[in-house]
Amino acid sequence: MEIVELRVGTWGVEEGYDVGSYSVVRCEAEQLGRWVKHLDERRSRGVTYTIYRTSEGTILVYVYEWSRWANEVDSAMIHEYATLEEAAEHYRQVLERAGVIPRRVMSLAEWRAQRADAQE
């Protein structure tokens, strides 16, 4: 494990003014995985998810929303969970894509039910 510093809040420059309002959270943790979701085809905006296990055993999901464009503000937040299973209840796809947990295998009936729920 190492000491990590995670910026939480917003930061950036808009029209020449610093619009930052953030804190830095420091903790001892091990990075379990990371996944970057690009929000446009130029890969100039995205969300980076980094998953940590703290020295206390809790799971942190660090969500960093970023942009490479001028006058757009970056932001980040931390979600803390007691267990990896609890984190998966909220961030299953992220944990799977980050390689932290194996991809879920479901039956055809489960897939149909999930698809039907999504279409409602």
Short mmCIF file of the C-alpha atoms (twelve columns), coordinates in Angstrom:
data_MODEL
# 
_entry.id   MODEL 
# 
loop_
_atom_site.group_PDB 
_atom_site.id 
_atom_site.type_symbol 
_atom_site.label_atom_id 
_atom_site.label_alt_id 
_atom_site.label_comp_id 
_atom_site.label_asym_id 
_atom_site.label_seq_id 
_atom_site.Cartn_x 
_atom_site.Cartn_y 
_atom_site.Cartn_z 
_atom_site.pdbx_PDB_model_num 
ATOM 1   C CA . MET A 1   0.000   0.000   0.000   1 
ATOM 2   C CA . GLU A 2   1.010   3.556   -0.538  1 
ATOM 3   C CA . ILE A 3   -0.146  6.998   0.509   1 
ATOM 4   C CA . VAL A 4   -2.543  8.382   -2.103  1 
ATOM 5   C CA . GLU A 5   -3.879  11.913  -2.379  1 
ATOM 6   C CA . LEU A 6   -7.282  12.320  -4.009  1 
ATOM 7   C CA . ARG A 7   -8.593  15.716  -5.042  1 
ATOM 8   C CA . VAL A 8   -12.324 16.091  -4.259  1 
ATOM 9   C CA . GLY A 9   -14.545 18.924  -5.500  1 
ATOM 10  C CA . THR A 10  -14.143 21.073  -8.616  1 
ATOM 11  C CA . TRP A 11  -11.187 22.854  -10.191 1 
ATOM 12  C CA . GLY A 12  -10.286 24.671  -13.341 1 
ATOM 13  C CA . VAL A 13  -10.211 28.066  -14.996 1 
ATOM 14  C CA . GLU A 14  -13.212 29.688  -16.650 1 
ATOM 15  C CA . GLU A 15  -12.730 32.900  -18.608 1 
ATOM 16  C CA . GLY A 16  -9.432  33.524  -16.812 1 
ATOM 17  C CA . TYR A 17  -10.783 32.991  -13.281 1 
ATOM 18  C CA . ASP A 18  -9.845  30.156  -10.948 1 
ATOM 19  C CA . VAL A 19  -13.112 28.408  -10.130 1 
ATOM 20  C CA . GLY A 20  -11.602 25.756  -7.911  1 
ATOM 21  C CA . SER A 21  -13.276 24.591  -4.762  1 
ATOM 22  C CA . TYR A 22  -11.664 21.358  -3.714  1 
ATOM 23  C CA . SER A 23  -10.036 19.478  -0.867  1 
ATOM 24  C CA . VAL A 24  -7.316  16.833  -0.905  1 
ATOM 25  C CA . VAL A 25  -8.031  13.552  0.867   1 
ATOM 26  C CA . ARG A 26  -4.948  11.578  1.894   1 
ATOM 27  C CA . CYS A 27  -5.075  7.908   2.868   1 
ATOM 28  C CA . GLU A 28  -3.093  4.702   2.743   1 
ATOM 29  C CA . ALA A 29  -4.513  2.512   -0.019  1 
ATOM 30  C CA . GLU A 30  -3.804  -0.008  -2.748  1 
ATOM 31  C CA . GLN A 31  -5.081  0.628   -6.262  1 
ATOM 32  C CA . LEU A 32  -7.161  -2.344  -7.404  1 
ATOM 33  C CA . GLY A 33  -8.049  -1.120  -10.872 1 
ATOM 34  C CA . ARG A 34  -8.825  1.778   -13.180 1 
ATOM 35  C CA . TRP A 35  -11.162 2.383   -16.115 1 
ATOM 36  C CA . VAL A 36  -11.473 5.436   -18.380 1 
ATOM 37  C CA . LYS A 37  -14.807 6.104   -20.088 1 
ATOM 38  C CA . HIS A 38  -14.458 8.590   -22.957 1 
ATOM 39  C CA . LEU A 39  -17.519 10.764  -23.520 1 
ATOM 40  C CA . ASP A 40  -16.763 11.926  -27.062 1 
ATOM 41  C CA . GLU A 41  -15.074 10.536  -30.145 1 
ATOM 42  C CA . ARG A 42  -12.129 12.934  -29.810 1 
ATOM 43  C CA . ARG A 43  -11.407 11.543  -26.342 1 
ATOM 44  C CA . SER A 44  -11.316 15.093  -25.044 1 
ATOM 45  C CA . ARG A 45  -13.829 14.502  -22.226 1 
ATOM 46  C CA . GLY A 46  -14.261 11.555  -19.946 1 
ATOM 47  C CA . VAL A 47  -14.673 9.961   -16.584 1 
ATOM 48  C CA . THR A 48  -11.852 8.066   -14.912 1 
ATOM 49  C CA . TYR A 49  -12.845 5.542   -12.255 1 
ATOM 50  C CA . THR A 50  -10.101 4.368   -9.894  1 
ATOM 51  C CA . ILE A 51  -10.819 1.692   -7.295  1 
ATOM 52  C CA . TYR A 52  -8.809  1.487   -4.070  1 
ATOM 53  C CA . ARG A 53  -8.746  -0.756  -1.004  1 
ATOM 54  C CA . THR A 54  -7.762  1.310   2.040   1 
ATOM 55  C CA . SER A 55  -5.515  0.109   4.852   1 
ATOM 56  C CA . GLU A 56  -8.728  -0.099  6.924   1 
ATOM 57  C CA . GLY A 57  -10.204 -2.528  4.366   1 
ATOM 58  C CA . THR A 58  -12.863 -0.247  2.893   1 
ATOM 59  C CA . ILE A 59  -13.307 0.206   -0.855  1 
ATOM 60  C CA . LEU A 60  -13.053 3.650   -2.442  1 
ATOM 61  C CA . VAL A 61  -14.427 4.394   -5.898  1 
ATOM 62  C CA . TYR A 62  -12.798 7.627   -7.054  1 
ATOM 63  C CA . VAL A 63  -14.786 9.253   -9.860  1 
ATOM 64  C CA . TYR A 64  -12.888 11.953  -11.773 1 
ATOM 65  C CA . GLU A 65  -14.821 13.811  -14.511 1 
ATOM 66  C CA . TRP A 66  -12.405 15.660  -16.787 1 
ATOM 67  C CA . SER A 67  -12.193 17.734  -19.938 1 
ATOM 68  C CA . ARG A 68  -9.287  18.798  -22.119 1 
ATOM 69  C CA . TRP A 69  -11.217 21.896  -23.247 1 
ATOM 70  C CA . ALA A 70  -10.554 25.419  -21.972 1 
ATOM 71  C CA . ASN A 71  -13.286 26.902  -19.789 1 
ATOM 72  C CA . GLU A 72  -14.576 23.478  -18.718 1 
ATOM 73  C CA . VAL A 73  -14.239 22.520  -15.066 1 
ATOM 74  C CA . ASP A 74  -12.989 19.151  -13.788 1 
ATOM 75  C CA . SER A 75  -14.569 17.522  -10.753 1 
ATOM 76  C CA . ALA A 76  -14.075 14.469  -8.586  1 
ATOM 77  C CA . MET A 77  -15.753 12.627  -5.749  1 
ATOM 78  C CA . ILE A 78  -15.121 9.602   -3.573  1 
ATOM 79  C CA . HIS A 79  -17.671 6.889   -2.818  1 
ATOM 80  C CA . GLU A 80  -16.731 4.646   0.114   1 
ATOM 81  C CA . TYR A 81  -18.083 1.142   0.662   1 
ATOM 82  C CA . ALA A 82  -17.535 -1.375  3.454   1 
ATOM 83  C CA . THR A 83  -16.945 -4.276  1.040   1 
ATOM 84  C CA . LEU A 84  -16.238 -4.967  -2.611  1 
ATOM 85  C CA . GLU A 85  -19.662 -6.618  -2.858  1 
ATOM 86  C CA . GLU A 86  -21.339 -3.424  -1.639  1 
ATOM 87  C CA . ALA A 87  -19.353 -1.358  -4.162  1 
ATOM 88  C CA . ALA A 88  -20.460 -3.774  -6.904  1 
ATOM 89  C CA . GLU A 89  -24.100 -3.070  -6.068  1 
ATOM 90  C CA . HIS A 90  -23.516 0.504   -7.264  1 
ATOM 91  C CA . TYR A 91  -20.577 0.190   -9.681  1 
ATOM 92  C CA . ARG A 92  -20.667 -3.371  -11.081 1 
ATOM 93  C CA . GLN A 93  -19.896 -2.378  -14.686 1 
ATOM 94  C CA . VAL A 94  -17.048 -0.102  -13.593 1 
ATOM 95  C CA . LEU A 95  -15.505 -2.787  -11.369 1 
ATOM 96  C CA . GLU A 96  -15.812 -5.334  -14.182 1 
ATOM 97  C CA . ARG A 97  -14.219 -3.050  -16.788 1 
ATOM 98  C CA . ALA A 98  -11.455 -2.076  -14.376 1 
ATOM 99  C CA . GLY A 99  -10.660 -5.781  -13.916 1 
ATOM 100 C CA . VAL A 100 -11.428 -5.717  -10.185 1 
ATOM 101 C CA . ILE A 101 -14.196 -8.332  -10.368 1 
ATOM 102 C CA . PRO A 102 -14.958 -10.894 -13.084 1 
ATOM 103 C CA . ARG A 103 -17.631 -10.092 -15.631 1 
ATOM 104 C CA . ARG A 104 -21.043 -11.352 -14.589 1 
ATOM 105 C CA . VAL A 105 -22.378 -14.400 -16.390 1 
ATOM 106 C CA . MET A 106 -26.165 -14.543 -16.593 1 
ATOM 107 C CA . SER A 107 -28.723 -16.893 -18.053 1 
ATOM 108 C CA . LEU A 108 -30.722 -15.963 -21.132 1 
ATOM 109 C CA . ALA A 109 -33.802 -15.460 -18.914 1 
ATOM 110 C CA . GLU A 110 -31.883 -13.030 -16.655 1 
ATOM 111 C CA . TRP A 111 -30.629 -11.119 -19.701 1 
ATOM 112 C CA . ARG A 112 -34.164 -10.843 -21.111 1 
ATOM 113 C CA . ALA A 113 -35.488 -9.585  -17.770 1 
ATOM 114 C CA . GLN A 114 -32.698 -7.009  -17.497 1 
ATOM 115 C CA . ARG A 115 -33.345 -5.859  -21.051 1 
ATOM 116 C CA . ALA A 116 -37.088 -5.583  -20.450 1 
ATOM 117 C CA . ASP A 117 -36.495 -3.487  -17.292 1 
ATOM 118 C CA . ALA A 118 -34.192 -1.145  -19.203 1 
ATOM 119 C CA . GLN A 119 -36.795 -0.570  -21.929 1 
ATOM 120 C CA . GLU A 120 -39.556 0.433   -19.499 1 
# 
